[in-house]
Amino acid sequence: MFYTRWKVFLLLTVWYHTIDGEELDKKKLQKEAYDMFMHGYNSYMNYAFPADELMPLSCKGRIRGLTPSRGDVDDVLGNYSVTLLDSLDTLVVLNELDEFERAVDLVIKQVRFDSDHVVSVFETNIRVLGGLISAHVLAELIKEKYPERMQTYEGQLLKMATEVGNRLLPAFNTTSGLPYSRINLKHGMQDHLKRQKDTCTACGGTMILEFAALTRLTGDPIYEKKARKAMDFLWQQRHRSSDLMGTVLNVHSGDWTRRESGIGAGIDSYYEYTLKAYILLGDESYLDRFNKHYDAIKRYITKGPIFVDVHMHRPTVATRGFMDSLLAFWPGLQVLKGDVKEAIEIHEMLFQVIQKHKFLPEAFTHDFQVHWAEHPIRPEFVESTYFLYRATKDPHYLHVAKQIMDSINKYVKVPCGFAALKDIRTMVKEDQMESFVLSETFKYLYLIFTDPEDLVFDPDHFVLTTEAHFLPLSIGHTEPVENVGNPRRMVLRSDEPKQKNYVCANPIDFTKLPTEQEEARLIRERTKVVLGELRNGMTGGSGGQSGSCESPAERMRAWHFSTSNQDHIKQLGQMGIELVNLNDGRLHLSHTSANGKRVTCEIDDEPLCWNKPRTDATLKLVTNGQFLHSFFYIFDTMFIFVFYVFAFTTLGILTYLGLKKSRENLLQIPGVATLD
C-alpha cells in the first residue's frame, strides 16, 4: 500500500510538471493556428472556388451535379460556394482585412442561390444564412472603424441573406410550423419533398438565432415569427413528466417517431439555441425552458462525467451504449450557463478519449472504445476548450488546444488542405474538407491563443451560433443602441463585472467565485479517478451497453471489507475466493485460477501473496523490487511518525501560546486582575 502510494504520487508529480507545467508561447501558437487556417483557405481558393467544398486529396472542388453523388451528405451543397460564405468572418478574426474585402467582392459578384438542387434547410441556415449575416455585421463594423476600408460595401451581404431567408420560408408551411428538412432552392417545396414528413429536433430548433437576427436587421418580422413558432411547438412536444426531447418527430402532427433522448446528434443544437436565444434576444421564456431541460438532462442523461441516451418517456431505460462526438459542444454551453465545474468534468472525459485515440471518433462506447471511427475534423471539442480557457484562465486548456493542433498537422494536413479521417485507428484519409473546418475548428483554435483585446472587435459583444458565426447582442435591445446606457455583453467569469458599465447577457451567478486553475486541476484529477473506476467496472462486460440506467450495486472495496459482514463474505464466495481465519488472527484469501494454480494472500498492512506451499520461516514475496518496496515501507512509516510528532508538538506549542495570550488579555480587563 505504501509503495504503491508513493509510486503514484511521484508519477503524478513528474507528469503534471512536464505536461501542464511547461509554459507555452501563445504568440507562436497563435501564428501556427493562423497558418493552419490560411493553408486550408488558400487551398480552397486556389483549387476549388467557386465550388462548395475542397477535395483535398484530389486538389479540386466538389461541384453538385458534376462530382459523383454521396447521397444525403450532398444536401449541404447548393453550388453557392458554401466554404467561402462559411469562412468570411474567420478572415476578420484573423485580421486578414484585405482578403476579407476581396472575398466579399467575390461573393457579391459570383455567388447565386437559384440552383436547381435540393438542400438541407438546417445546413443552409447555419452555414449560408448565418455566414452572410455575420459577414455583413462585421463588414459594417470594419467600415465604421476603418473608413478607408469597405468603401464599395452598401449592405449587399444582408440583401443576399434576405434572399436566402425568403427561399427557406416555404419550408415552414406545415401544420405545426416546424420546417420540412429539405427544400429545392429554385422551385421551393416540391411534392416529393412534402412527402418527407419527419424532421429531427435540432433541424427544427436551430433556426431562431439566424432568423431573429434577419428580422432585427431588416425590420421584417416574418423570419423571427416563423422560427419562434417552431421553437414553441417543440417545447409543447417535450415529455411533460421528464422534460426531455425525442430525436425525430412528424412536422405536421408532432408525433415522435424516434423517442431516444440525449444531447448529441439530432437534438444537440436545439438545446444550444434555447439558451442562446435568451442570450441574444433577452427573452426570459427561453431561459426558463433551457433550465427545465438542463435539470432533466442532469437528472436522467448525465451519469457522472459520461452521458447515457434514454427513452424520453422512460428516462430510466437506456437506448444505446455509446456517445457521439457532437455532444462535445456541451461543456462550452455549460460555461455560458455558469456551470463551469461540471463543464470541466465533461471536457476531461472527452479529452481522455482523445488521449487514447488522438482524435475524438464520431462515436465511442462508455469504456472509450471506437464505435464509429470517422473524424471529419469537427470543432465541438475545440469550441468547449475555448470557453473553458476563457472561464478559468487555466493553461491546461492551452496544452489541450496545442495537442489538437499537433494531431491535425501530423495526421490530416495534406498539400491541398486538410483531409477528414475515414478511420482514426488506421489514419486512413478521406477526400473531404467540410466548410466547418475553416469556419469553426481553426477559428476557435486561433481564438484560444489570442487575447480578446488583440482582435478587431470584442467577441464578448456577440453570441456565437452553432456554426461559430457572430451575431451582435445589440439586436436584443428594445430601443436604439445609442440610447442604451449599458450595452449587453457576454460574461464568462463571475469576477469580471467590476466596471458595471454593461448588462450581462448570459445567466451567470455573480455570487460564486470563478473556478481558478488549481481548482480546475483538482476537478480533472478527480474525474480521471472516477472514469478509471467506471472503465474498470465495465471490463469484461458488453462494452457498456445496457438496457437500464439503474445504478449497479456498489462494488466492495478493500478498506471497507469486514470479516463480520456476511454480505462481504458472500461477495468473496461469488468471486471464487475462500476466506480462512487462522488461530493467530491472520486472514488468508485463497483462489484457484483457471489453470489450476492456487494463489493465497495474507491480509496485513502489506498483502503477502504466494502461489506454492510455504511456511512462515520461508515466507517470500512473489512480487519484484523487494528492496525498493522495503525502503518505501520504512520511509513511509518513519515519515508518518515524524509528521505526527511534529503535528502534536506544534499543536501543543500553539495551545500554550494561545492560553498565555488569553490569560494576558484577561488580566488587562479592569477588575479581573485582582482575582489572581
Protein Blocks (a to p, Z undefined) as FASTA:
>chain_A
ZZmmmmmmmmmmmmmmmmmmpccdfklmmmmmmmmmmmmmmmmmmmmoccfbdcfknopa
cdehjaccebjmlmmpgolokmmmmmmmmmmmnopaklmmmmmmmmmmmgcckbccdddf
klmmmmmmmmmmmmmmmmmmmmmmmmmgoklgghklmmmmmmmmmmmmmmmmcfkopacf
bdcfklopafklmmmmbccfklmmmmmmmmmmmmmmnopaklmmmmmmmmmmmmmmpcfk
lopacfbdcfklopafbfcdcfbehjlmmmmmmmmmmmmnopaklmmmmmmmmmmmmmmm
mgcjbccdddfklmmbcfbfcdcfklmmmmmmmmmnopamlmmmmmmmmmmmmmmnopac
fbdcfkopafblcdehiaklmmmmmmmmmmnopaklmmmmmmmmmmmmmmmgcfkbcadd
fblklopacddddfklmmmmmmmmmmmmpcfklpmbdfklpccdfkopacdfklmpcbdf
klpmbacdddfbfklmmnopaccfbdcdfkbccddfklmmmmmmmmmmmmmmmmmmmgop
anopafbfbdcdddddfklpcfklmklmmmmmmnopacdddfkopacdddddfkopacdd
dddfbdcddfbdcdfklgccfbghklmmmmmmmmmmmmmmmmmmmmmmmmmmmmmmmmmm
mmmmmmmpghklmmZZ
